[in-house]
C-alpha cells in the first residue's frame, strides 16, 4: 500500500483536513499458514480491477502455525493438543479446527518466543485479488441495520482497486460505487478461497472492525463521538479524512461485535483477525491512555464474539511515522492486548526492522516479514544478503518473540530469485553460508542445465542489483523511465550498470542452448528490460546535459533516440511475453464484469491505479509497471512532450517551465485513464530475437562510450 514520508518509499501522509470538493471517478460507472480473508474494506492492489500494483494490502500472509503441508507438523513446534492426541488425531483436528465451534487455534503456541515457525505468504497482489470485498456485503448488512441508507453505504465504499485503503481508514468513496454484482461474486469467491485454504491446512485471517465508520453514521446517531482524521496520500477530504469512532463510545462494541458475528456466521472462523486502526494515519491523541483504550476497544469487540480471538496487526505504523510512535506510544498499543493475543507483522524487516527498537515488540509475538516490493513495480532489485541474515538475527535477538517468517510484497511477478531465497529460509536454521554458490545452484535448477554463461550472469546480478543496502533499498522503482520527467530526476543507482549490461550479454550468449526454456526466456526478457531501463537513464542524462549547456543538436539526438527508438523497442520486447502485456492486465479486470458498463468501470479503476492513483495524480506512478502498451501508450507520449518542450525552450530562448509541462502531462495521463483503447492480450514476436536486436544496436555503443 502506498505509504508515507521519511526515507520510506511511500507517498506522504499530510495531517490536517483540506476539505475542498473534488470530482468523483469519471467514466461509465462513476505453511500451518496464515492467510487474509475479506473484511470491511476488501483486498489490496487492484482487486478485481486487475493484478494491480501495489496496492498493498500489507502482509496478505498465508499462514502462521506449526503445521506443514499435508497435515505434517514441524518437530519441536507441536501444539499441546496435538501432542496429546498423536499424529493421526492431530491431523484431523488440524483440518477440522478451522470451523467455528471446533477446537480453537492453540494460542499458547503463539506465545512461545523461541519457536521459529515456517510461514508462507500470499503475494500481496494475489491475495488482494482473491480478497476483494466479500465482507462489503456484511458491512452493508451492519450499516443497514444501524439505519444508513443504501446510497449512503454505496457512497462510502471505494472502487475495487482501492478497497485495501478503505479498510485501513485511508480512503473512502474514491473509485466507487461498487456494482451490486461485485458483492455477489466476491461472496461466492470468498467461500471458495476459504474452503481451499482450509483444505490445505492454512489458517485464514478474517477482518475485524478497526473503528472507521461512514460519515453518514452521524446522521443516524447525532450524539456519536467521532473524530475526523487528517488527510492521506495527497487526497482531500472528499476521499480521505475518515471518521474514527471513539473507543469509549457505546456504539463501538455494538458495531465491532455485530460485524464480526455476521462475518463468522457466514464464513466460520479460524480465530485470527486483522485490523489496522492507525495505519499511516496519525491518531487524534498521542496520550498513551488514549492509544491503549483505542487498541483495547478493537480487541474487546473481537473477544466478545470469539473468546479465542488473536489479533493480527501490521507493524508498519510504528516505522512509518516514528516521530509520533515513541516508546511510550508503542508500549501503550502493544500492552493493551494480553500477551500472545496480538501477533505483529514486522513488514519491512529486511530493511527497517521494528523489533530492534521495540524490545521485540515488548513481548508480543511477531513475524519477520520481507516486504521487498512496493507498488508491484517491475525492476531488478533486492537485498539478498539482508534477507539471508535477517531471520536468524531476529531469532537470536535477546528475549526474541519471533514466531515465524513471512512475505508481504505489494506485487508479484518480479524478482523471483528474492522470493526463492526467502521461501527457503523458512526451512533453514541458519543463513545460507555462500550466496554465490546458492545463486549458481538456483540458476542451474531454474534452467535445468549447468551453463557457465548463466552462472556468471547471475553472480553479476547478485553483486549488483541484488546487493542493495542502506537507504538505497526503497523497494520502489524510481527510474526516470516510469516517472513524470523533469530536469531534477536522480539517475544514480547503488550498483554498477556495466554489471547489468554484461549479464545481458552473457544471457544472450547462452540463448542458443537455452532458448527453449520458459524460465530462461523470461529472465532474458527481464534483464533486457532492465538494460533498456538503464539506457533510458543514460540518454536522459545526455539530453539534460545538452539542454543545460544550450546545445540543441546533442539534445535533439538524445531525445530522438530515447523517444523514437529505445522506448518503441522496449515496448516490442515486452510484447513478446504475456506476463508483460497491458492488455492481459486490463482484460483480467474486465473479466469480472457482468456488463460492458461494469467492464469499463473495472478497467478504469485499474488504469487509475497504474497511473494517476487519484483524481489529480495524488500518488502519481506509485504503481508503475513496464508493460507493452503502457510504455508505448503512457510513458512514451509523456517523454515525447518533455523533450519537445526542452527543444522549444532552446529554440525560442525562454526558460523551461516545469509547471507548464506538468499541466500538459496531466492531460496526457488523464486521457490514458479515460481511453477505451484495447491492447493485445496475446504475445507477439520472439523474445530472443527481439532482445538480440536491441542488444546489437546499443551494446556496441556502451562499449565504445558513444551512446
SEPA-108700 format. One record per residue (C-alpha): x, y, z. Coordinates in steps of 0.2 Angstrom, whole numbers, padded with zeros to 4 digits, always signed. Example, Ala and Ser with C-alpha at 12.3 -4.5 7.8 and 13.67 -1.06 7.14 Angstrom:
<atoms>
+0062-0022+0039/+0068-0005+0036/
</atoms>
This chain:
<atoms>
+0000+0000+0000/+0006+0017-0003/+0015+0023+0012/+0021+0039+0019/+0035+0051+0022/+0053+0049+0028/+0066+0038+0018/+0051+0027+0016/+0046+0024-0002/+0028+0028+0002/+0019+0044-0003/+0017+0057+0010/+0003+0057+0023/-0002+0075+0027/-0011+0078+0043/-0025+0090+0044/-0040+0092+0034/-0041+0100+0017/-0059+0099+0013/-0062+0106-0004/-0073+0096-0015/-0066+0086-0029/-0075+0077-0043/-0078+0058-0042/-0071+0045-0053/-0076+0049-0070/-0082+0036-0083/-0097+0025-0086/-0098+0018-0068/-0093+0033-0058/+0015-0117+0029/+0001-0121+0046/-0001-0105+0037/-0010-0089+0039/-0020-0080+0026/-0030-0065+0024/-0049-0066+0020/-0060-0052+0016/-0065-0039+0028/-0073-0022+0029/-0063-0015+0015/-0058-0028+0003/-0041-0033-0003/-0027-0023-0009/-0019-0020-0026/-0032-0019-0039/-0043-0032-0033/-0055-0037-0047/-0049-0022-0056/-0034-0031-0062/-0017-0038-0055/-0014-0021-0048/+0000-0014-0041/+0005-0011-0025/-0008-0008-0019/-0005-0017-0005/-0013-0025+0007/+0001-0026+0018/+0005-0043+0023/-0008-0053+0014/+0000-0068+0023/-0005-0086+0021/+0000-0093+0037/+0007-0094+0054/+0007-0110+0064/+0017-0126+0066/+0008-0136+0053/+0016-0140+0037/+0008-0145+0020/-0001-0162+0021/-0005-0160+0039/+0013-0163+0045/+0020-0153+0059/+0037-0147+0062/+0046-0156+0076/+0048-0146+0091/+0033-0135+0087/+0018-0146+0091/+0003-0138+0099/+0000-0147+0116/-0017-0153+0110/-0009-0162+0095/+0005-0169+0106/-0008-0177+0117/-0019-0184+0103/-0005-0191+0092/-0001-0188+0074/-0016-0195+0066/-0029-0187+0078/-0019-0171+0077/-0020-0170+0059/-0039-0172+0059/-0040-0159+0072/-0030-0148+0062/-0041-0149+0047/-0057-0148+0057/-0051-0135+0069/-0054-0121+0057/-0073-0120+0059/-0082-0110+0071/-0086-0121+0087/-0071-0133+0084/-0055-0133+0094/-0048-0116+0094/-0031-0112+0087/-0019-0116+0102/-0014-0098+0107/-0001-0105+0119/+0009-0109+0104/+0009-0091+0098/+0016-0086+0115/+0032-0097+0113/+0046-0084+0110/+0059-0096+0103/+0049-0107+0091/+0054-0102+0073/+0039-0107+0063/+0038-0108+0045/+0026-0096+0037/+0022-0094+0019/+0014-0079+0012/+0002-0075-0002/+0010-0061-0013/+0001-0046-0009/-0006-0045-0026/-0013-0062-0027/-0020-0061-0010/-0028-0044-0014/-0036-0051-0030/-0043-0065-0020/-0048-0055-0005/-0058-0041-0013/-0074-0037-0005/-0085-0051+0001/-0085-0043+0018/-0093-0027+0010/-0109-0037+0009/-0109-0040+0028/-0103-0022+0031/-0118-0017+0022/-0130-0028+0032/-0122-0020+0048/-0124-0002+0042/-0142-0005+0035/-0146-0012+0052/-0140+0003+0060/-0151+0014+0049/-0140+0020+0035/-0147+0021+0018/-0140+0010+0003/-0135+0026-0006/-0125+0032+0009/-0116+0015+0010/-0113+0014-0008/-0105+0032-0007/-0094+0026+0007/-0085+0011-0001/-0071+0014-0014/-0069+0006-0030/-0061-0012-0031/-0044-0005-0035/-0043+0005-0019/-0053-0006-0006/-0037-0010+0004/-0035+0008+0009/-0054+0010+0013/-0052-0005+0025/-0037+0004+0034/-0046+0021+0035/-0035+0030+0022/-0049+0032+0009/-0067+0032+0006/-0078+0035-0009/-0064+0036-0022/-0066+0025-0037/-0084+0019-0032/-0098+0014-0031/-0096-0004-0031/-0108-0013-0043/-0121-0025-0035/-0114-0039-0045/-0097-0036-0036/-0104-0041-0019/-0112-0057-0025/-0097-0063-0035/-0085-0059-0020/-0096-0068-0008/-0095-0084-0019/-0076-0082-0022/-0073-0079-0003/-0081-0096+0001/-0071-0105-0012/-0055-0097-0006/-0058-0101+0012/-0063-0119+0008/-0047-0121-0002/-0036-0114+0011/-0043-0124+0025/-0041-0140+0014/-0023-0136+0013/-0021-0134+0032/-0019-0115+0030/-0026-0103+0043/-0036-0089+0035/-0036-0072+0043/-0053-0063+0043/-0055-0044+0045/-0062-0036+0061/-0069-0019+0065/-0055-0006+0067/-0065+0009+0071/-0068+0018+0055/-0086+0022+0051/-0095+0031+0037/-0099+0050+0040/-0117+0045+0037/-0117+0037+0054/-0118+0054+0062/-0134+0057+0054/-0142+0042+0062/-0133+0045+0079/-0131+0064+0080/-0123+0062+0098/-0110+0049+0092/-0092+0053+0097/-0081+0053+0082/-0065+0061+0077/-0061+0066+0059/-0043+0061+0055/-0031+0070+0044/-0030+0068+0025/-0019+0054+0017/-0009+0052+0002/-0012+0070-0005/-0031+0066-0006/-0043+0080+0001/-0057+0076+0012/-0069+0072-0002/-0060+0055-0002/-0050+0055+0014/-0051+0062+0032/-0060+0047+0038/-0071+0047+0054/-0065+0037+0068/-0076+0031+0082/-0071+0035+0099/-0066+0019+0109/-0077+0024+0124/-0092+0027+0113/-0106+0014+0117/-0108+0011+0098/-0090+0004+0096/-0093-0013+0104/-0110-0014+0095/-0103-0012+0078/-0087-0022+0081/-0096-0037+0088/-0111-0036+0076/-0099-0036+0061/-0088-0050+0067/-0103-0060+0072/-0111-0058+0054/-0094-0062+0046/-0091-0078+0056/-0108-0084+0054/-0106-0083+0035/-0088-0090+0034/-0084-0099+0050/-0068-0094+0059/-0050-0099+0062/-0049-0087+0077/-0036-0074+0069/-0042-0057+0064/-0034-0042+0055/-0037-0024+0059/-0027-0008+0057/-0034+0007+0065/-0019+0019+0063/-0010+0013+0048/-0002+0028+0040/-0015+0039+0050/-0010+0050+0064/-0021+0046+0080/-0031+0060+0087/-0020+0060+0103/-0003+0054+0107/-0008+0051+0125/-0004+0033+0130/-0020+0031+0139/-0030+0035+0123/-0019+0024+0112/-0022+0010+0124/-0040+0012+0125/-0042+0013+0106/-0032-0003+0105/-0042-0012+0119/-0058-0007+0111/-0054-0016+0095/-0048-0032+0104/-0063-0032+0116/-0075-0032+0101/-0066-0047+0094/-0067-0057+0110/-0085-0053+0113/-0089-0063+0098/-0074-0075+0099/-0065-0078+0116/-0051-0087+0107/-0048-0072+0095/-0030-0067+0091/-0027-0050+0083/-0015-0049+0068/-0008-0032+0067/+0003-0024+0054/+0018-0016+0062/+0020-0004+0048/+0013+0011+0058/+0027+0010+0070/+0041+0013+0057/+0031+0024+0045/+0029+0039+0057/+0042+0036+0071/+0041+0054+0076/+0024+0050+0083/+0027+0032+0089/+0039+0035+0103/+0042+0022+0116/+0028+0026+0127/+0015+0026+0112/+0022+0010+0105/+0021+0002+0123/+0003+0008+0125/-0003-0001+0110/+0006-0017+0112/+0002-0018+0131/-0017-0015+0128/-0019-0033+0122/-0015-0049+0133/+0002-0055+0128/+0001-0069+0115/-0016-0062+0108/-0008-0049+0097/+0003-0055+0083/+0013-0042+0074/+0019-0042+0056/+0036-0034+0056/+0033-0029+0037/+0049-0022+0031/+0061-0031+0042/+0074-0034+0028/+0077-0015+0028/+0069-0007+0043/+0065-0020+0057/+0055-0013+0071/+0058-0027+0083/+0075-0020+0086/+0069-0003+0093/+0054-0010+0102/+0062-0024+0113/+0055-0037+0102/+0038-0029+0102/+0038-0029+0121/+0035-0047+0122/+0021-0049+0109/+0025-0062+0096/+0030-0056+0079/+0033-0062+0061/+0049-0057+0052/+0042-0051+0035/+0051-0047+0019/+0041-0034+0010/+0054-0031-0004/+0042-0024-0017/+0031-0008-0017/+0018-0004-0029/+0020-0020-0039/+0034-0011-0049/+0045-0020-0062/+0064-0018-0060/+0078-0029-0054/+0082-0026-0036/+0084-0034-0019/+0094-0035-0003/+0098-0053-0004/+0111-0053+0010/+0100-0044+0022/+0086-0056+0018/+0098-0070+0021/+0104-0064+0038/+0088-0056+0044/+0078-0070+0051/+0092-0079+0060/+0097-0062+0068/+0079-0059+0074/+0078-0077+0081/+0094-0074+0091/+0089-0057+0097/+0089-0056+0116/+0072-0062+0123/+0066-0063+0105/+0047-0066+0102/+0049-0070+0084/+0037-0085+0079/+0039-0086+0060/+0044-0078+0044/+0033-0071+0030/+0032-0062+0014/+0022-0046+0012/+0026-0039-0006/+0014-0027-0014/+0016-0036-0031/+0021-0052-0038/+0028-0057-0055/+0045-0050-0052/+0062-0054-0045/+0059-0072-0042/+0076-0076-0035/+0072-0065-0020/+0057-0075-0016/+0065-0091-0019/+0078-0087-0006/+0065-0081+0007/+0055-0096+0005/+0070-0107+0008/+0075-0098+0023/+0059-0104+0031/+0066-0121+0032/+0084-0116+0037/+0090-0114+0055/+0105-0104+0049/+0108-0092+0034/+0115-0098+0018/+0133-0099+0020/+0138-0095+0002/+0126-0084-0008/+0136-0085-0024/+0136-0104-0023/+0117-0103-0019/+0113-0092-0034/+0123-0103-0045/+0113-0118-0040/+0097-0108-0042/+0101-0104-0060/+0105-0122-0063/+0089-0128-0056/+0079-0114-0064/+0085-0119-0082/+0088-0137-0080/+0106-0137-0085/+0123-0130-0080/+0129-0116-0090/+0144-0106-0087/+0137-0090-0095/+0121-0090-0084/+0132-0094-0069/+0142-0079-0072/+0127-0068-0076/+0118-0072-0060/+0134-0069-0050/+0135-0052-0058/+0117-0049-0054/+0119-0055-0036/+0134-0042-0034/+0124-0028-0042/+0105-0026-0042/+0103-0039-0029/+0116-0031-0017/+0106-0016-0011/+0109-0010+0006/+0105+0005+0017/+0094+0020+0011/+0095+0014-0007/+0084-0001-0003/+0067+0008-0005/+0059-0007-0014/+0052+0005-0026/+0057+0008-0044/+0061+0027-0046/+0069+0025-0063/+0066+0040-0075/+0058+0028-0087/+0042+0027-0076/+0042+0044-0068/+0035+0060-0075/+0050+0069-0082/+0059+0084-0075/+0076+0091-0076/+0079+0086-0057/+0077+0067-0058/+0090+0057-0049/+0099+0044-0060/+0111+0037-0048/+0110+0018-0043/+0118+0008-0029/+0126-0004-0042/+0137-0003-0057/+0127-0003-0073/+0140-0012-0083/+0136-0027-0072/+0118-0027-0079/+0124-0025-0097/+0137-0039-0095/+0124-0050-0088/+0113-0046-0103/+0127-0051-0115/+0130-0067-0106/+0112-0072-0106/+0111-0069-0125/+0127-0080-0127/+0118-0094-0118/+0102-0092-0129/+0107-0105-0142/+0106-0119-0130/+0093-0112-0118/+0081-0104-0129/+0068-0117-0126/+0067-0115-0108/+0052-0104-0102/+0061-0098-0087/+0077-0093-0097/+0066-0083-0109/+0058-0074-0095/+0074-0070-0087/+0082-0064-0104/+0067-0053-0106/+0068-0046-0088/+0086-0042-0090/+0084-0034-0107/+0070-0024-0099/+0082-0019-0085/+0096-0014-0098/+0083-0004-0108/+0078+0005-0091/+0097+0009-0088/+0099+0016-0106/+0084+0027-0103/+0093+0035-0088/+0109+0037-0098/+0100+0045-0113/+0090+0056-0101/+0106+0062-0093/+0114+0066-0110/+0098+0076-0115/+0098+0085-0099/+0117+0090-0100/+0114+0096-0118/+0100+0106-0113/+0109+0114-0098/+0124+0118-0110/+0112+0125-0123/+0117+0113-0136/+0102+0110-0147/+0109+0096-0159/+0115+0084-0145/+0099+0087-0136/+0089+0083-0152/+0099+0067-0155/+0097+0060-0137/+0079+0064-0137/+0076+0056-0154/+0085+0040-0149/+0076+0039-0132/+0058+0043-0138/+0058+0036-0156/+0070+0021-0155/+0073+0015-0137/+0055+0016-0130/+0047+0008-0145/+0060-0006-0145/+0057-0009-0126/+0038-0010-0129/+0041-0023-0143/+0052-0034-0132/+0039-0033-0118/+0025-0038-0131/+0033-0055-0133/+0028-0061-0116/+0010-0062-0110/+0016-0058-0092/+0022-0041-0098/+0006-0036-0108/-0005-0021-0103/-0019-0030-0112/-0018-0045-0101/-0019-0034-0086/-0034-0025-0091/-0043-0040-0098/-0042-0048-0081/-0050-0033-0074/-0064-0033-0087/-0067-0052-0085/-0075-0049-0068/-0089-0039-0075/-0107-0045-0080/-0110-0030-0092/-0100-0018-0103/-0103-0004-0091/-0096-0014-0077/-0081-0019-0088/-0077-0001-0092/-0079+0003-0073/-0066-0011-0068/-0054-0006-0082/-0054+0012-0077/-0051+0008-0059/-0036-0002-0065/-0030+0012-0076/-0031+0024-0062/-0021+0013-0051/-0007+0010-0063/-0005+0029-0067/-0013+0044-0058/-0019+0034-0042/-0031+0048-0039/-0041+0062-0047/-0027+0074-0048/-0012+0062-0049/-0012+0061-0030/+0000+0046-0029/+0007+0048-0047/+0015+0032-0054/+0017+0024-0037/+0011+0008-0045/+0021+0010-0061/+0023-0006-0072/+0034-0009-0088/+0021-0017-0099/+0019-0017-0118/+0006-0004-0121/+0009+0006-0105/+0027+0010-0111/+0020+0015-0129/+0004+0022-0124/+0008+0031-0107/+0027+0033-0104/+0032+0037-0121/+0020+0051-0125/+0025+0059-0109/+0043+0058-0113/+0040+0065-0131/+0031+0080-0123/+0045+0083-0111/+0059+0083-0125/+0048+0093-0136/+0046+0107-0123/+0065+0106-0120/+0069+0109-0138/+0056+0123-0139/+0064+0131-0124/+0081+0132-0133/+0074+0137-0150/+0064+0151-0143/+0077+0156-0130/+0065+0155-0115/+0066+0145-0099/+0059+0128-0097/+0044+0129-0086/+0041+0113-0076/+0024+0118-0070/+0018+0121-0088/+0025+0104-0093/+0016+0096-0079/-0001+0104-0084/+0001+0097-0101/+0007+0080-0095/-0008+0078-0084/-0019+0080-0099/-0009+0065-0107/-0010+0055-0091/-0029+0058-0089/-0033+0054-0107/-0024+0037-0105/-0036+0033-0090/-0051+0038-0099/-0046+0029-0115/-0056+0014-0122/-0042+0008-0132/-0040-0011-0131/-0022-0019-0131/-0016-0036-0137/-0018-0049-0124/-0008-0062-0134/+0011-0061-0136/+0019-0055-0152/+0036-0058-0158/+0051-0069-0152/+0059-0064-0136/+0076-0070-0140/+0076-0062-0157/+0070-0045-0151/+0082-0045-0136/+0096-0049-0148/+0091-0035-0160/+0091-0022-0145/+0107-0028-0139/+0116-0027-0156/+0110-0009-0158/+0115-0002-0141/+0129-0013-0133/+0142-0008-0145/+0139+0010-0141/+0140+0006-0122/+0157-0002-0125/+0163+0012-0136/+0156+0025-0124/+0147+0033-0138/+0129+0032-0134/
</atoms>
